[in-house]
Each structure stands twice: as structure tokens, then as C-alpha cells.
């Protein structure tokens, strides 16, 4: 099935070079793939995977290993952001 992975801020460094300008990567994944199944192979440190959304809806950390992605989903991930 087809999904779109979007990485923001410093996480764009984990995308292939050709996807960094748009911060998104179209992907084909197997049925039953979870956010952690997508994140794992990218070797992003877990502490950098702060905010995870599927189609704009927050996915809490405990659900990231069990929430199956669906055809056409957009998986968006942000690192922790400091500021003031």
C-alpha cells in the first residue's frame, strides 16, 4: 500500500537526499505496517521521535507499535522543539 512519510526540522536529515527539499517521501509498505515499522529502518534515535501524527491525528507513544497504517495515510513526525 502507499503512504507518505513527512519528517520535519532536523529529522529531514534521515530522508534520502532527493526527498529533503520537500520533507516528504512516498513509500510502499506492507499491510499492517505501523509507525514504528517505518521509523525503525530510518535509524532515528527514539528521543528524536517526539510528535507523531497520522493524517493530522496524534498517535501516542504506546500506540505507535500497534496502530496499523492504511492506504493513503500521511505519517508526519517532529522532533522535540525548544524555544521560548
SULFEN-V353958 format. One record per pair of residues at least 12 apart in sequence whose C-alpha atoms are under 10 Angstrom apart, sorted by the first residue. I is the first residue (numbers start at 1). GAP is how many residues later the second one is. If there is no record, write none. Layout:
[[I | GAP] [I | GAP]]
This chain:
[[1 | 26] [1 | 27] [1 | 28] [1 | 29] [1 | 30] [1 | 31] [1 | 32] [1 | 68] [1 | 69] [1 | 70] [1 | 71] [1 | 72] [2 | 24] [2 | 25] [2 | 26] [2 | 27] [2 | 28] [2 | 29] [2 | 67] [2 | 68] [2 | 69] [2 | 70] [2 | 71] [2 | 72] [3 | 22] [3 | 23] [3 | 24] [3 | 25] [3 | 26] [3 | 66] [3 | 67] [3 | 68] [3 | 69] [3 | 70] [3 | 71] [3 | 72] [4 | 20] [4 | 21] [4 | 22] [4 | 23] [4 | 24] [4 | 50] [4 | 51] [4 | 67] [4 | 68] [4 | 69] [4 | 70] [4 | 71] [4 | 72] [5 | 18] [5 | 19] [5 | 20] [5 | 21] [5 | 22] [5 | 30] [5 | 33] [5 | 34] [5 | 49] [5 | 68] [5 | 69] [5 | 70] [5 | 71] [5 | 72] [6 | 13] [6 | 14] [6 | 16] [6 | 17] [6 | 18] [6 | 19] [6 | 20] [6 | 47] [6 | 68] [6 | 69] [6 | 70] [6 | 71] [6 | 72] [7 | 12] [7 | 13] [7 | 15] [7 | 16] [7 | 17] [7 | 18] [7 | 42] [7 | 45] [7 | 68] [7 | 69] [7 | 70] [7 | 71] [7 | 72] [8 | 12] [8 | 14] [8 | 15] [8 | 16] [8 | 68] [8 | 69] [8 | 70] [8 | 71] [9 | 14] [9 | 68] [9 | 69] [9 | 70] [9 | 71] [9 | 72] [10 | 38] [10 | 68] [10 | 69] [10 | 70] [10 | 71] [11 | 12] [11 | 33] [11 | 34] [11 | 37] [11 | 38] [11 | 66] [11 | 67] [11 | 68] [12 | 12] [12 | 65] [12 | 66] [13 | 31] [14 | 25] [14 | 28] [14 | 29] [14 | 30] [15 | 27] [16 | 26] [23 | 53] [24 | 50] [24 | 51] [24 | 52] [25 | 49] [25 | 50] [26 | 46] [26 | 48] [27 | 45] [28 | 43] [28 | 44] [29 | 40] [29 | 41] [29 | 42] [30 | 38] [30 | 39] [30 | 40] [30 | 41] [31 | 37] [31 | 38] [31 | 39] [31 | 40] [32 | 34] [32 | 35] [32 | 36] [32 | 37] [32 | 38] [33 | 32] [33 | 33] [33 | 34] [33 | 35] [33 | 36] [33 | 37] [34 | 29] [34 | 30] [34 | 31] [34 | 32] [34 | 33] [34 | 34] [34 | 35] [34 | 36] [34 | 41] [35 | 17] [35 | 18] [35 | 19] [35 | 24] [35 | 26] [35 | 28] [35 | 29] [35 | 30] [35 | 31] [35 | 32] [35 | 33] [35 | 34] [35 | 40] [35 | 41] [35 | 42] [36 | 13] [36 | 25] [36 | 27] [36 | 28] [36 | 29] [36 | 30] [36 | 31] [36 | 32] [37 | 27] [37 | 28] [37 | 29] [37 | 31] [37 | 32] [38 | 31] [38 | 37] [39 | 25] [39 | 36] [39 | 38] [45 | 34] [46 | 33] [47 | 32] [47 | 33] [48 | 29] [48 | 30] [48 | 31] [48 | 32] [48 | 33] [49 | 12] [49 | 28] [49 | 29] [49 | 30] [49 | 31] [50 | 27] [50 | 28] [50 | 29] [50 | 30] [50 | 31] [51 | 25] [51 | 26] [51 | 27] [51 | 28] [51 | 29] [51 | 30] [52 | 12] [52 | 23] [52 | 24] [52 | 25] [52 | 26] [52 | 27] [53 | 20] [53 | 21] [53 | 22] [53 | 23] [53 | 24] [53 | 25] [54 | 13] [54 | 15] [54 | 16] [54 | 19] [54 | 20] [54 | 21] [54 | 22] [54 | 23] [55 | 17] [55 | 18] [55 | 19] [55 | 20] [55 | 21] [56 | 17] [56 | 18] [56 | 19] [56 | 20] [57 | 17] [57 | 18] [57 | 19] [58 | 18] [58 | 19] [59 | 16]]
